[in-house]
Amino acid sequence: MNIKEAKKYIKDSVKIYLKKDEDGEYRIPLVRQRPIFLLGAPGIGKTAVMEQIAQELGIALVSYSMTHHTRQSALGLPFITHKEYEGASCDVTEYTMSEIIASIYDVMAQSGIREGILFLDEINCVSETLAPSMLQFLQYKVFGRHRVPDGWVIVTAGNPPEYNKSVREFDVVTMDRLKILEVEADYAVWKEYAKEMGVHTAILNYLDMKKDDFYQVETTVRGRNYITARGWEDLSGMLTLYEEENLAVEESLVGQYIRNERVVKEFTAYYDLYQKYKNDYKVEEILEGIVSEQAKDKARRADFDERLSLMGMLIDRMQQDIRYNMLGAEVLGELTKPLRALKAKAESGAGAAELAQLVGQQTQARQSAMEALQKAGALSDREKRKSRYIVRYLADCERLIRLGDGTDGAEAFAHIKDKYDAHVASYKQDTGAVQDRLHCLFRFVEDTFGSGNEMLILVTECTVQADSAKFIGMYGCEDYQRHNEELMVTERSDLLRRQIETLEI
């Protein structure tokens, strides 16, 4: 299965394991919950998937790589305690709490979240001295003398033996205690994630044309060559920073993340071409509707890989605008609840000081909730940005009330309402600007390429990307609706995919 299918299976399993009966007891007791074992090649996104599941379910995540653990750190250190058995006193060996189990209790104490996932990576690479204890853990959910708390689901991961010399194959007894998911690299699935995470367009354009270069692990006479999803994502972040600093991207940089000489040369060559296309075609001018006939003619005469790169740059820039706009809509929506509470307080006759106190409490509550989710590993980057903005906004409201003249609550709320109305007006203006830019994009593609493959790419991306689909659903887009009806998207997408796969750089 691919990582997306594995994610759904794990998420469903976690929800089932955390299901309770009418007495609040877990329907499947912890001891009967088989740990999930995610078996797949390195760097395909196993850890990222666990973070996404925790964030989507609103539960905590504690993650450990077992290769970093000795028997002592996993089980705890021995110490001597005195006990009496049937009147006889004796010394008994006890163990301090396992570092792993202690981390779970720490997260619960810091975040207030009582349920979560304990994710143990590289579990089939444990040391020989730790291996027997791992079997006990997988069966009884116990490290040393301390068990995993109720409400915590165990998910493990590891690499097949061909990828890691340290791997020890589990025997049948161990395997019989696991729910095993074998995962393979899948570019189409990773691309969905990559677009959401803002992976550099040059990487996605290159991989659209060279799908076999997405993931490779091979042994040659010169050693082990490998390309992983993790490598592409890390390279993406570095490319963005290099561009911000106007630094040259050379093979030596790409080779630090992509350990395959041929792919390093080909991607670096394509990246140089991508930068040339970026200079030749003024993306911002196209989205503003400022485009010459010469530029359109150049695009028409370009090779297919150049047109594909141009579409990637245009769509990526458009998606950035839409993503920011939809985040703004979410912020406005979440602000209505605390502001309605303020309005009700003001209408009940509360003074400005009471309103300021209420806003302060709302700000602190939002800040505490954000920090709790962050400590639990259950806060996505998007939710973090949204929460930080709301906290700053509410803090500004409190300052506005405290700095205002007089003590009248209704008057204080009127200032807050003016601030919110200005925010709404600004958002509406931004929405109109995004609609105009989307129209300019469709008009450019239509004027330049007609209803060809380029239009198909644009319509498909607007359909499959969550934010753009939501934006069009909320505010409409006549260009999209018209071309979506004209194009048989599914059939033509398959044809286009086959055409892209024949490209050579």
C-alpha positions in Angstrom: 0.0 0.0 0.0 1.1 3.6 -0.3 1.6 6.0 2.6 -1.8 7.6 2.1 -3.6 4.3 2.4 -1.5 3.4 5.4 -2.4 6.8 7.0 -6.1 6.1 6.7 -5.7 2.6 8.1 -3.7 3.8 11.1 -6.1 6.7 11.7 -9.1 4.4 11.7 -7.3 1.9 14.0 -6.5 4.6 16.5 -10.1 5.8 16.5 -11.3 2.2 17.1 -8.7 1.7 19.9 -9.8 4.9 21.6 -13.5 4.0 21.4 -15.2 3.8 24.8 -18.3 2.1 26.2 -21.1 3.8 28.2 -19.0 3.4 31.4 -16.0 5.2 29.9 -14.0 2.0 29.5 -12.0 1.3 26.3 -13.9 -1.2 24.2 -10.6 -2.9 23.3 -8.4 -3.1 26.5 -4.8 -1.9 26.0 -3.4 -5.4 26.4 -5.6 -6.5 23.4 -4.6 -3.6 21.2 -2.1 -5.0 18.7 0.6 -2.5 18.0 0.8 -1.3 14.3 4.0 -2.0 12.5 4.7 0.3 9.5 7.3 -1.5 7.4 8.8 0.6 4.6 11.9 2.1 3.0 13.6 5.0 4.7 12.4 8.6 4.0 9.0 7.9 2.6 7.1 9.9 5.2 6.3 7.5 8.1 7.0 10.0 10.8 5.2 12.8 9.0 2.1 10.7 8.7 2.1 10.1 12.5 2.3 13.8 13.1 -0.7 14.4 10.7 -2.8 11.8 12.4 -2.2 13.2 15.8 -3.0 16.7 14.6 -6.2 15.6 12.8 -7.5 13.6 15.8 -6.4 16.2 18.4 -4.4 13.7 20.4 -0.8 13.8 21.6 2.2 12.2 20.0 5.4 10.9 21.6 8.0 9.8 19.1 11.2 7.9 19.7 13.8 6.3 17.5 14.8 3.0 19.1 18.3 3.0 17.7 19.1 5.7 20.2 18.2 3.6 23.2 20.1 1.3 25.3 18.5 -1.3 27.6 18.9 1.0 30.5 17.3 4.1 29.0 14.4 2.0 27.6 13.7 -0.1 30.7 15.0 2.2 33.5 17.9 1.9 35.9 18.0 -0.8 38.6 18.0 0.2 42.3 17.6 -1.8 45.6 14.5 -1.5 47.7 13.7 -3.2 51.0 10.5 -5.4 51.3 9.0 -7.9 53.6 7.5 -11.2 52.6 5.7 -13.2 55.2 7.6 -11.5 58.0 11.0 -11.9 56.3 12.9 -8.7 55.2 14.8 -8.8 52.0 16.4 -6.6 49.3 14.7 -6.5 45.9 15.8 -5.1 42.6 13.4 -2.4 41.2 13.7 -0.2 38.2 13.3 3.5 37.7 10.6 4.5 35.2 11.5 4.0 31.5 12.5 7.2 29.8 9.9 6.4 27.1 7.1 5.9 29.6 8.1 9.0 31.6 7.9 11.1 28.4 4.3 10.1 28.0 3.4 11.2 31.5 5.4 14.5 30.9 3.4 15.2 27.8 0.1 14.5 29.5 1.1 16.8 32.4 2.3 19.6 30.2 -0.6 19.5 27.6 -3.5 18.2 29.6 -4.2 15.8 26.7 -4.7 12.3 28.1 -4.8 10.2 24.9 -2.2 9.9 22.2 0.1 7.8 20.0 3.4 6.4 21.2 5.4 6.1 17.9 8.6 4.0 18.1 10.6 4.2 14.9 13.3 1.7 13.7 11.9 -0.8 16.2 13.6 -3.7 14.3 17.0 -2.1 14.8 17.2 -2.4 18.6 20.3 -3.7 20.3 20.7 -7.4 21.1 20.4 -6.7 24.8 17.1 -4.8 24.3 15.5 -7.2 21.9 13.9 -9.6 24.5 12.4 -6.7 26.4 10.9 -5.4 23.1 9.0 -8.6 22.7 7.6 -8.2 26.2 6.7 -4.6 25.4 4.9 -5.5 22.2 2.8 -8.2 24.0 2.1 -6.5 27.4 2.8 -2.8 26.7 5.3 -2.8 29.5 8.9 -1.4 29.7 10.5 -2.8 32.8 7.9 -2.6 35.5 6.0 0.3 34.0 3.2 0.0 31.5 2.0 2.4 28.8 -1.0 4.4 30.2 -4.5 3.6 29.0 -5.5 5.8 26.1 -2.1 5.5 24.3 -2.0 3.6 21.1 1.3 2.1 20.0 2.5 2.5 16.4 5.9 1.2 15.4 7.9 1.5 12.2 11.0 0.0 10.6 12.9 -0.6 7.4 13.2 -3.8 5.5 16.6 -5.6 5.8 17.8 -4.6 2.4 17.8 -0.9 3.5 19.5 -1.2 6.8 22.3 -3.6 7.9 21.2 -3.2 11.6 17.8 -4.7 11.0 17.0 -7.9 12.9 14.1 -9.8 11.4 11.3 -10.5 13.9 10.4 -14.1 14.5 6.8 -15.5 14.0 6.0 -15.0 17.7 6.7 -11.3 17.5 5.1 -10.8 14.1 2.0 -12.5 15.4 1.5 -9.7 17.9 1.6 -6.9 15.4 -0.6 -5.4 12.7 1.8 -5.2 9.8 1.5 -2.6 7.0 4.0 -2.7 4.2 4.4 0.7 2.6 5.9 1.6 -0.8 6.9 5.0 -2.1 4.3 6.6 -4.4 5.0 9.9 -6.1 1.4 10.9 -6.8 0.5 10.5 -3.1 3.6 12.4 -1.9 2.8 15.2 -4.4 -0.5 15.9 -2.6 1.4 16.3 0.7 4.2 18.3 -1.0 1.8 20.8 -2.4 0.2 21.3 1.0 3.7 21.8 2.5 4.8 24.2 -0.2 7.6 22.1 -1.7 9.5 24.1 -4.3 7.8 24.1 -7.7 11.0 23.3 -9.5 11.2 20.0 -7.6 7.6 19.1 -8.4 7.9 20.1 -12.1 11.1 18.0 -12.4 9.5 15.0 -10.7 6.3 15.3 -12.8 8.6 14.6 -15.8 10.9 12.2 -14.1 8.7 10.2 -11.7 11.3 7.4 -11.4 13.7 9.9 -9.8 11.3 10.4 -6.8 12.6 7.5 -4.9 15.5 5.2 -5.5 17.8 3.0 -3.4 20.5 1.0 -5.3 23.9 -0.4 -4.7 26.6 0.3 -7.3 30.3 -0.4 -7.5 30.9 3.1 -6.0 28.6 2.5 -3.1 25.0 3.0 -2.1 23.0 5.6 -4.1 19.7 6.8 -2.7 16.9 9.4 -3.3 14.2 9.8 -0.7 11.1 11.9 -0.2 12.8 13.3 2.8 15.7 14.4 0.7 13.5 16.2 -1.8 11.6 18.0 1.0 14.8 19.1 2.8 16.3 20.3 -0.5 13.2 22.3 -1.2 13.6 24.3 2.0 17.3 25.0 1.2 16.4 26.1 -2.4 14.0 28.6 -1.0 16.5 30.1 1.4 19.2 30.2 -1.3 16.9 32.2 -3.5 16.1 34.6 -0.7 19.8 35.2 -0.3 20.5 35.3 -4.1 23.0 32.4 -3.8 23.9 30.1 -6.7 22.5 26.6 -6.5 25.1 24.2 -7.7 25.5 20.4 -7.9 27.4 20.4 -4.7 24.4 21.7 -2.8 21.9 19.3 -4.5 24.2 16.4 -3.9 24.0 16.9 -0.2 20.3 15.9 -0.3 20.1 13.7 -3.4 22.6 10.9 -3.3 22.6 9.9 -7.0 25.1 11.5 -9.4 22.9 11.3 -12.5 19.8 12.8 -10.8 22.0 15.5 -9.2 23.2 16.6 -12.6 19.8 16.4 -14.3 18.0 18.3 -11.6 20.6 21.0 -11.3 20.4 21.5 -15.1 16.6 21.6 -14.9 16.8 24.1 -12.0 18.9 26.4 -14.1 16.3 26.2 -16.9 13.5 26.8 -14.3 15.3 30.0 -13.2 15.6 31.1 -16.9 11.8 30.5 -17.4 11.2 32.5 -14.3 13.1 35.4 -15.7 11.6 35.1 -19.2 8.0 34.9 -18.1 7.0 37.5 -15.5 4.6 35.5 -13.3 3.3 38.5 -11.3 2.6 40.5 -14.5 0.7 37.6 -16.0 -1.5 37.3 -12.8 -2.1 41.1 -12.9 -3.2 40.8 -16.5 -0.2 42.6 -17.9 1.1 40.4 -20.6 2.3 41.1 -24.1 1.5 39.2 -27.3 5.2 38.5 -27.6 5.2 36.7 -24.3 2.1 34.7 -25.3 3.7 33.8 -28.7 6.9 32.7 -26.9 4.8 30.4 -24.6 2.9 28.9 -27.6 6.2 28.1 -29.4 7.9 26.6 -26.3 8.6 22.9 -25.8 6.1 21.0 -23.7 8.5 20.8 -20.7 8.9 24.6 -20.8 5.1 25.1 -20.9 4.7 22.6 -18.1 7.3 24.6 -16.0 5.5 27.8 -16.8 2.1 26.4 -15.6 3.7 25.1 -12.5 5.1 28.5 -11.6 1.8 30.3 -12.3 -0.4 27.8 -10.4 2.0 27.7 -7.4 1.9 31.5 -7.1 -1.9 31.5 -7.5 -2.2 28.8 -4.8 -0.1 30.9 -2.4 -2.6 33.7 -2.7 -5.6 31.4 -2.3 -4.1 29.6 0.7 -3.4 32.9 2.4 -7.0 34.1 1.7 -8.6 30.9 3.0 -6.5 31.2 6.2 -7.9 34.7 6.6 -11.4 33.3 6.2 -10.7 30.8 9.0 -9.4 33.5 11.3 -12.4 35.7 10.8 -14.7 32.7 11.4 -13.0 31.8 14.7 -13.0 35.4 15.9 -16.7 35.7 15.8 -17.2 33.5 18.9 -15.1 35.6 21.3 -16.4 38.8 19.8 -20.0 37.7 20.2 -19.3 36.9 23.9 -17.9 40.5 24.2 -21.0 41.9 22.6 -23.3 40.0 24.9 -21.2 41.3 27.9 -21.5 44.9 26.7 -25.2 44.6 26.1 -25.7 43.3 29.7 -24.3 46.6 31.0 -20.7 45.6 31.7 -18.1 48.3 31.8 -15.0 48.7 29.7 -12.8 47.2 32.5 -14.9 44.1 32.5 -14.7 43.8 28.8 -10.9 44.2 28.9 -10.8 41.5 31.5 -12.9 39.1 29.4 -10.7 39.7 26.3 -7.6 39.0 28.4 -9.1 35.7 29.6 -10.0 34.8 26.0 -6.4 35.6 24.9 -4.9 33.5 27.6 -7.2 30.6 26.9 -6.3 30.6 23.2 -2.6 30.9 24.1 -2.8 28.0 26.6 -4.7 25.8 24.1 -2.1 26.5 21.4 0.8 25.7 23.8 -0.9 22.5 25.0 -1.3 21.2 21.5 2.2 22.2 20.6 3.6 20.3 23.6 1.6 17.3 22.6 2.9 17.4 19.1 -0.7 17.9 17.8 -0.5 21.3 16.3 0.0 21.7 12.5 1.9 24.7 11.0 -1.3 26.1 9.6 -3.1 25.9 13.0 -0.1 27.4 14.7 -0.1 30.4 12.3 -3.9 30.8 12.7 -3.7 30.6 16.5 -0.8 33.1 16.7 -2.8 35.6 14.6 -5.9 35.2 16.8 -3.9 35.7 20.0 -2.3 38.8 18.6 -5.7 40.1 17.4 -7.3 39.6 20.8 -4.4 41.1 22.6 -4.7 44.2 20.4 -8.4 44.4 21.3 -7.6 44.3 25.0 -5.1 47.2 24.5 -7.6 49.1 22.5 -10.2 48.9 25.3 -7.7 49.8 28.1 -6.3 52.8 26.1 -9.8 54.1 25.2 -11.5 57.0 26.8 -14.2 56.5 29.4 -15.6 53.4 31.2 -18.7 52.7 29.1 -18.8 49.1 27.9 -21.0 49.7 24.9 -18.6 52.4 23.7 -15.6 50.2 24.2 -17.2 47.4 22.2 -18.1 49.8 19.4 -14.3 50.4 18.9 -13.8 46.6 18.8 -16.5 46.3 16.2 -15.0 49.0 14.1 -11.7 47.1 14.2 -13.4 43.9 13.2 -15.4 45.6 10.4 -12.2 47.1 9.0 -10.7 43.6 9.1 -13.7 42.2 7.2 -13.5 45.0 4.6 -9.8 44.3 4.1 -10.5 40.6 3.7 -13.2 41.3 1.1 -10.8 43.5 -0.8 -8.2 40.8 -0.8 -10.8 38.2 -1.9 -11.7 40.5 -4.9 -8.0 40.8 -5.8 -7.5 37.0 -5.7 -10.6 36.5 -7.9 -9.2 39.1 -10.4 -5.8 37.3 -10.4 -7.5 33.9 -10.9 -9.4 35.4 -13.8 -6.2 36.8 -15.4 -4.6 33.3 -15.1 -7.5 31.6 -16.8 -7.5 34.3 -19.5 -3.8 34.0 -20.2 -4.0 30.2 -20.5 -7.1 30.5 -22.7 -5.6 33.2 -25.0 -2.2 31.4 -25.2 -3.1 27.7 -25.3 -6.8 27.5 -25.8 -8.4 24.4 -24.2 -5.2 22.3 -24.6 -3.3 20.4 -22.0 -2.3 23.6 -20.2 -5.9 24.4 -19.4 -6.5 20.8 -18.3 -3.6 21.2 -15.8 -5.0 24.4 -14.5 -8.6 23.1 -14.1 -7.3 19.9 -12.5 -5.1 21.7 -9.9 -8.0 24.0 -9.0 -10.1 20.9 -8.5 -7.8 18.7 -6.4 -6.1 21.4 -4.2 -8.3 21.8 -1.1 -7.9 25.6 -0.7 -8.6 26.4 -4.3 -11.6 24.1 -4.4 -12.9 25.7 -1.2 -12.3 29.2 -2.5 -14.1 28.5 -5.8 -16.9 26.8 -3.9 -17.3 29.9 -1.6 -16.9 32.7 -4.2 -17.3 31.1 -7.5 -15.2 31.4 -10.7 -17.0 31.5 -14.0 -13.8 30.7 -15.9 -13.3 27.5 -13.9 -16.9 26.4 -14.2 -16.9 27.0 -18.0 -13.7 25.1 -18.7 -14.5 22.4 -16.2 -17.6 21.6 -18.1 -15.8 21.7 -21.5 -13.0 19.4 -20.4 -13.5 15.7 -19.7 -11.0 16.0 -16.8 -10.5 12.4 -15.9 -9.9 11.0 -19.3 -7.7 13.9 -20.4 -5.7 13.8 -17.2 -4.8 10.2 -17.9 -3.7 11.1 -21.5 -1.7 14.1 -20.2 0.0 11.9 -17.6 1.2 9.5 -20.2 2.5 12.4 -22.3 4.5 13.8 -19.4 6.0 10.4 -18.7 7.6 10.3 -22.1 9.5 13.5 -21.6 13.3 13.5 -21.4 15.3 16.4 -20.1 
